[in-house]
Amino acid sequence: MWAKDWMADSLMLGATPWGRYLASGLITLVSLAIVTVLWRRLGAITDPGLILLLTVAVSTYLAGGMAGMLSAAIVLFCSFVLFSHPLYPFRYSDLDWRQMMVIAVACPLIALMVGSLKEQVDRLKIVIREAEALRDEIRRLEFAKDAQHLCEQRFRMMTDSLPDYAVCTIDSGGMVMSWNPGAERLVGYAESEIRGQSYSRFFTKEDLLARHPERLLEQTRFSGRGEEEGWRVRKGGGRFRSSVVMSPLKSLHGAPGGYLMVMRDLTELAQAQDALTKALLELESVKAGHSRNA
């Protein structure tokens, strides 16, 4: 339990540059103390070299390459004392000298190799995190794309079920983006012909000179709804009477996304009203004639 808490504290210190050096030094010193007790005092091990090299490797992997070099320096310095004669410091036997030379050569090499491996592992972790974030973003975009496709299908099905109404969407500049079959029957343009064209071509020359298309867009933008009744122009130049309702479209963030325009043909109604008005006038004239004759 104590060793687990100590290791956790060491890793927390390793989050900062100086903390990594401190953690590496602590790991190395603790390992040296254990090796000294096991080798010099208890005689439990015959060759501490492998343990010291493993200490450098572990310290380097946990704390990084520069901290591993510090661990290697500490191990190398302490090995001069550790491998010397207990009664005559800094006097070495042939075996001890060879072991110390192996440590002197192997420690920096291990620190460099493990440090390079640690750097590659850290880069791999970063790449994996970035790949996971990219996959999450791709999944989110695919979900949004599917939702958008579903909304477009529903909108298309709804507009296709309105044969007596011309339903289209236009962008903020007045360019047609979508076109339903009712609009094709009413105005005469196929969707491939009108997509990307200005909706101002539906207006009469008089309305164009008066900048009526721009005013209708401004009215819709500022008031949230545009509504009017007037003459429009079909493909080929024919005119028809229509009522127009426009509503602004907005994105999820509230940014302007264009307009939805619904047109209804009122030509027959206008003709019927004109015929009724004409009939009423004729009736009034007949009544007036009878009154004079009486």
Secondary structure, 3 states (H helix, E strand, C coil): CHHHHHHHHHHHHCCCHHHHHHHHHHHHHHHHHHHHHHHHHCCCCCCCHHHHHHHHHHHHHHHCHHHHHHHHHHHHHHHHHHCCCCCCCCCCCHHHHHHHHHHHHHHHHHHHHHHHHHHHHHHHHHHHHHHHHHHHHHHHHHHHHHHHHHHHHHHHHHHHCCCCEEEEEECCCCEEEEECHHHHHHHCCCHHHHCCCEHHHHECHHHHHCCHHHHHHHHHHHHCCEEEEEEEECCCCCEEEEEEEEEEEECCCCCEEEEEEEEEECHHHHHHHHHHHHHHHHHHHHHHHHHHHC
